[in-house]
Amino acid sequence: MAHFAALTYRALACGAEPELRAAQLRLHELGCGYDDLVVEVASGARRLPDGPEDDAPESGGAQPSRNRPRTE
């Protein structure tokens, strides 16, 4: 998303109208896609993939906290 935001800003700064409209459209579509994903995950229609195997907890099957930030 940051990449497309930067492209949009660059097109705006350069005054390139066709490129600006294309960049705005891509950024809008990406934002809508993320909004849809949030709704589907929250409703249980979709789920996020599990982390890598080495991220498994040592406590015998307890799920790791989904609220902690990743350190990758």
Backbone as a ProteinNet text record, in pm:
[ID]
protein_1_A
[PRIMARY]
MAHFAALTYRALACGAEPELRAAQLRLHELGCGYDDLVVEVASGARRLPDGPEDDAPESGGAQPSRNRPRTE
[TERTIARY]
83	0	88.6	196.6	287.3	347.7	378.1	435.3	338.1	211.6	113.9	84.7	92.3	76	190.6	311.9	428.2	415.7	368	347.2	242.1	138.4	33	89.8	168	228	321.7	402.5	496.3	420.2	314.1	235.1	171.9	126.9	68.5	173.4	292.5	399.3	448.1	445.3	493.2	387.7	265	157.8	115.5	143.5	109	-32.8	-129.1	-270.5	-309.4	-274.1	-313.9	-250.5	-123.1	-56.1	-116.5	-154.7	-217.2	-348.7	-431.8	-561.4	-541.6	-447	-420.2	-369.3	-280.2	-225.3	-333.3	-419.4	-529.5	-624.1	-652.1	-741.7	-681.2	-552	-486.3	-487.9	-458.7	-457.4	-597.8	-699	-837.5	-878.2	-845.8	-880.9	-809.8	-685.2	-611.2	-674.5	-711	-776.5	-908.9	-986.5	-1114.1	-1090.8	-988.2	-955.1	-920.5	-842	-808.5	-932.8	-1019.7	-1144.3	-1227.1	-1238.7	-1313.5	-1250.1	-1117.8	-1048.3	-1075.7	-1072.6	-1098.6	-1238.7	-1337	-1475	-1486.5	-1424	-1432.3	-1361.3	-1247.1	-1176.4	-1258.3	-1312.6	-1391.5	-1518.2	-1577.3	-1701.1	-1674.6	-1549	-1514.4	-1521.9	-1554.6	-1562.2	-1424.1	-1321.6	-1183	-1097.8	-981.5	-888.1	-749.2	-667.3	-530	-448.7	-347.3	-265.4	-186.6	-155.1	-72.2	68.8	144.9	282.6	372.5	501.2	596.6	604.5	653.4	661.3	743.4	851.7	936.5	873.5	756.4	684.9	586.4	583.3	489.3	523.5	421.4	446.2	497.9	569.6	626.8	529.4	413.9	324.3	225.3	255.7	171.3	43.9	48.5	-67.1	-142.3	-105.1	-172.8	-141.5	-237.9	-220	-144	-52.3	20.2	-73.8	-39	-119.5	-115.7	-231.9	-239.6	-220.3	-213.1	-202.6	-58	36.7	175.1	231.8	311.1	369.1	474.4	486	587.3	721.6	829.2	963.5	1048.3	991.5	1063.7	1128.9
-117.1	0	125	120.4	235.3	263.2	158.1	173.3	249.7	210.6	277.6	419.7	442.5	578.3	666.6	613	688.6	718.1	620.2	644.4	752.9	750.8	852.3	990.1	999.8	1127.3	1178	1087	1126.8	1179.5	1111.5	1157.3	1292.6	1313	1441.4	1552	1522.7	1623.7	1659.9	1563.2	1588.5	1652.9	1652.6	1711.7	1625	1496.7	1404.7	1352.3	1417.2	1387	1241.5	1184.9	1045.2	946.4	968.6	881.5	896.7	1020.5	1045.3	969.7	978.2	907.8	757.1	702	558	517.8	597.8	567.6	578.1	679.9	694.6	575.6	529	414.9	289.2	264.6	147.4	154.8	271.9	288.8	269	320.8	304.1	156.5	86.2	-55.8	-138.8	-107.1	-178.1	-153.7	-29.7	3.1	-70.1	-76.2	-149.2	-298	-352.4	-493.4	-522	-433.5	-451.9	-438.6	-343.2	-329.6	-456.9	-512.9	-637.9	-751	-759.8	-863.6	-849.9	-728.1	-704.6	-752.6	-719.6	-760.5	-913.1	-977.6	-1123.2	-1194	-1142.8	-1203.1	-1183.4	-1064.9	-1036.6	-1121.6	-1150.6	-1229.7	-1379.6	-1419.6	-1561	-1625.9	-1548.9	-1604	-1639.8	-1571	-1600.4	-1594.9	-1656.1	-1646.9	-1619.4	-1564.7	-1536.6	-1664.4	-1680.5	-1801.6	-1806.2	-1929	-1945.9	-1900.2	-1872.4	-1829.1	-1945.4	-1918.6	-2024.6	-2129.3	-2248	-2359.2	-2325.4	-2250.4	-2219.5	-2115.2	-2065.5	-1968.2	-2036.9	-2171.7	-2247	-2228.8	-2216.4	-2197.8	-2325.9	-2312.3	-2425.1	-2482.7	-2421.4	-2457.3	-2567.9	-2650.1	-2764.3	-2733.3	-2648.5	-2627.8	-2498.2	-2417.9	-2289.9	-2200	-2125.1	-2036.5	-1911.5	-1863.2	-1739.2	-1619.9	-1515.4	-1394.2	-1331.7	-1300.7	-1236.4	-1085.1	-1033.8	-889.7	-841.2	-932.6	-887.4	-861.6	-757	-727.6	-829.6	-856.4	-948.9	-877.1	-952.2	-894.2	-946	-954	-1007.5	-898.3
0	0	0	76.7	81.8	-55.6	-129.6	-264	-354.7	-353.1	-438.2	-390.2	-259.4	-208	-256.7	-258.6	-307.2	-456.4	-533.2	-677	-700.5	-620.2	-631.5	-599.5	-492.9	-455.4	-564.3	-619.7	-724.7	-847.1	-885.7	-1000.4	-971.1	-847.8	-809.2	-814.1	-762.8	-759	-898.4	-990.9	-1127.1	-1215.3	-1171.1	-1250.9	-1368.6	-1361.7	-1469.9	-1446	-1508.5	-1484.5	-1514.8	-1631.3	-1657.1	-1557.9	-1523.4	-1428	-1288.6	-1254	-1124.3	-1113.5	-1216.8	-1213.2	-1203.1	-1276.5	-1271.1	-1132.6	-1075.7	-943.4	-836.2	-847.8	-752.5	-759.9	-878.6	-896.5	-833.6	-858.9	-799.1	-646.8	-592.5	-447.4	-390.2	-456.6	-411.5	-413.3	-521.4	-532.1	-425.3	-396.7	-293.7	-156.7	-129.7	-3.1	12.4	-94	-90.6	-66.5	-128.1	-107.2	38	100.4	241.8	328.9	298.2	373.8	365.5	246	228.4	308.9	307.7	382.8	532.2	584.3	726.7	763.4	681.3	707.6	705.1	606.5	595.3	710.3	754.4	867.5	995.1	1013.9	1134.2	1141.2	1026.3	1024.7	1028.5	1012.1	1012.9	875.7	772.6	637.2	583	630.8	592.7	717.1	710.4	822.2	768.3	854.2	816.5	825.9	742.6	749.5	879.7	923	1041.4	1010.4	1115.4	1099.7	1061.9	1045.6	1011.5	1122.5	1087.2	1181.7	1305.4	1289.7	1404.4	1496.6	1462.2	1543.5	1638.3	1636.4	1719.3	1866.8	1952.4	2095.8	2160.1	2266.9	2339.4	2441	2460.7	2570.9	2535.5	2438.7	2411.5	2336.6	2238.5	2152.5	2173.4	2270.8	2288.7	2170.1	2127.9	2013.7	2055.7	1971.8	2004	1994.8	2065	2062	1923.2	1867.3	1736	1747.6	1872.5	1891.6	1897.3	1917.1	1926	1787	1772.3	1639.9	1603.1	1474.6	1424.1	1422.1	1441.5	1444.3	1332.1	1213.4	1097	1018.8
[MASK]
++++++++++++++++++++++++++++++++++++++++++++++++++++++++++++++++++++++++

